[in-house]
Amino acid sequence: MDRFDEKILQELQADGRLTNVELSQRVGLSPSATLRRVQELEKRKVITGYKAILNQAKMGVGFVAYVSVGLANHSKQSQLDFESHICLAKQVVECHNITGASEYLLRVETSDLNAYKRFHADVLGEIPQVNSITTMVVMDTPKDDRG
């Protein structure tokens, strides 16, 4: 990867809807050279997709929490079983297997505190592998570069 590839990635991260001509002007290459580079970045899986960034409040998300989950059993099967349950939970938008006191860190988004309380009891509370749940409520997000 050279400076042109890095500039292409930077520009596409900022605005994935740029036309190839606009992108080529911003990075200082011809449109054909820019297109070849973008296609090669896609082929090598450096670029894995494009997405729309949604306004969470307008989508009905009024409550965000990070939830650490500890499992009762640390076997691979226990992890796989937990992950299969979590993948079905629409409120969980991120699930990370982590090190430390807990096995998982979840990002949970719901309409409000009551909806989270139902998720906590009816989803997390019903997963047999779950031993501990710690909820950290997001009060504000001064920086979020995930896009």
N, C-alpha and C positions, 0 to 999 in steps of 0.2 A: 504494500500500500504506500502510495506517495502522497505528496501534498495536494494533488488534484483530487485524488480519491477522498482524502480527509475533508477537503472543502466541499465536495459533493455530498458527503454524509452529513456534514454540519448544516448545509443549506436544506437538505431534505428533512432533517430532524426538525428544523425550524418551520418548514412549510412543505409538507409532502405532496401538495397539490401544484407545485411549480410545473410549468410546462418545460419540455426539454430545451426549448429556445431560451426561456428565462433562466433556467439552470445553467446553460452553457455560457450565457452572458455574465452570470455571477461568478463562475469559476474560471473564466478566461480561456475556454476551449471552444472548438467548433461544435455545432450541434451533433454532428455524426460521431465525433470523438467522445463527447459527453454521453451520448446514448450507449455507445459500446462499453464505456466504463460502468454505467449504471447497470446494464445487463450483466456484466461480469460480476459486479458486486452482488447482484441478485442470485446469479448462478452459484457463487461461492458461499451463499447463505450469510453474507455480511449484512445484507438487507433482507429481512425475513418477511416483511409485509408493510402495509400502509393502513392507517386507521383514522377514524374520525375521533376527535376529542369532544366529549359531551359535557354540557353544563350539568353537573350533578344535581344542583338545586332544582333545575327545571325538569330533571328526570325523576324527581321525588325522593332523592337521597338527602335526608336532613340529619343523619347520625352516622358517624364513622368511628370505628374503634379498631385498635390492634389487640388481638387476643392471643395470649400464649397458652398453649395446651400441652400438658404433660400426660404421657400415656402410662397406664398401669403396668404394661408389659413392653419390654424394649425389643421384642423380636421383629424380624423383618416382616413376618406375616401380620403382626399387630399393626405395623406402620402401613402396610398395603391396605388392610381392612379400613383403617382410619381414613386414609387418603381416598378410598372409593366412596366413603360416606360424604366426605367434604366436597369432592368433585360434583356431587349432586345438589349441594346447597347453593342456591342462586345468590344468597347474601354474601357468600365468601368470594371476593374478587381476587384475592391473592392467598396463596398457601405456600409457606416456605418451611422446609425441614432445616432446623437450626441446631447449633451446639449450645450447651449451657444447661440451666436448670430445667428447661422445657424442651420438648422435641419439635414443636411446631409454632410458627408465628403466622397468624391469619390477619388479613385486612377484611373487615366486615363492614358492609354498607347497608343500612336500612332506612326506612322513612323517618323513624323517630325512636326514642328510648323504649317505648312500649313494644315496638316491633323487634327491637334488639332483645328485649327481655323474653319474648316468645321464642326467638331463635336460640337464645341461651338455654332455655328449658327444653324446648321441643326438638331441637336439632343436636346441639352439643351435648346436652344432658342425657340424650338417648343413645349416644354412641358408646357401646360397651367398653371400648379401649380407653376412653377418656378417664383420667385420674384427677387432673387438676385444671382449672380454668382461671386465668387472670386477665381481666379486661382493663385496657388503657384507652380512655375516651379521648378522641381528637377534639381539641377545643378550637384550634385555628391551624391553618397551613400557610405559613409565610413563604415556603418554597416547595415546589413540586416539579421536578424536571422529568418525571416519567412520561409526560406527554399525553 
